[in-house]
Amino acid sequence: MAWILITVIPWGLTLVVISVWVRRTPLWWFAVNWFRLVIWGTRVILGIQVRVSGMDNLPQGASSPAILLSKHQSTLETLLLPTLMPHPLAFVFKRELLRLPFFGWSMARLDMIHINRESRAAALKHVVAQGKRLLAQGTWIIMFPEGTRIARGEKGTYQTAGTRLAVETGAPVIPIAVSSGKCWPRKGFIKVPGVVDVSIGPPIPSVGREPKELMREVEAWIEAEMRRIDPEAYV
């Protein structure tokens, strides 16, 4: 936490200042360098290693769209996934995070999709409208369909906002399973050395699909993959 704090203050302030002149894409890669610095600290200070599979499943091409739907067990994947992706990402997150000093201020300058979770209908419309705009610019959308961090070995309710956006835009869905809960507990301050697996699944076409049925397929793949990469959690 100290490493995050002492690095995010200068990085966040610099990002806010240069965002007056710098466009979103180079600004995003400037922010990704901070994510890489945090992940380096995670490896060196905490002894957490990352093992990634399925990178070849990511769409190729500078203009290829994608909607990433990931398992969410801890803060680790929010820091890690941007360092793995070849495209700028736009997270869908609750508006309250913008109030966080330095980190939230930086997020506000990166053209993300922040929503008011008190109004689900308005939030869904906002996600679809902003998602279409960002996908057209070459930005990939990343969402956690369970809506919040889920304890290791458990399953939340998969919401259809991500698959609705996919159906509206025709972008393929990329399911991602992450076993971060093994080393970085959902509500635990103490982290445990070990190996975190990130498994990127094959793209699932969205054209002509129904959002609920598409989400059931995404859920089935993620939950089955979670049992493969972290079997001890599901005994």
Secondary structure, DSSP 8 states (H G I E B T S, - for coil): -HHHHHHHHHHHHHHHHHTTTS-HHHHHHHHHHHHHHHHHHHHHHH-EEEEEE-GGGS--STT---EEEE--SSSHHHHHHHHH-SS-EEEEEEGGGGGSTTHHHHHHHTT-EEE-TT-HHHHHHHHHHHHHHHHHTT-EEEE-TTSS---TT------SHHHHHHHHHT--EEEEEE-GGGTS-SS-SS---EEEEEEE---B--TT--HHHHHHHHHHHHHHHHHHH-GGGG-
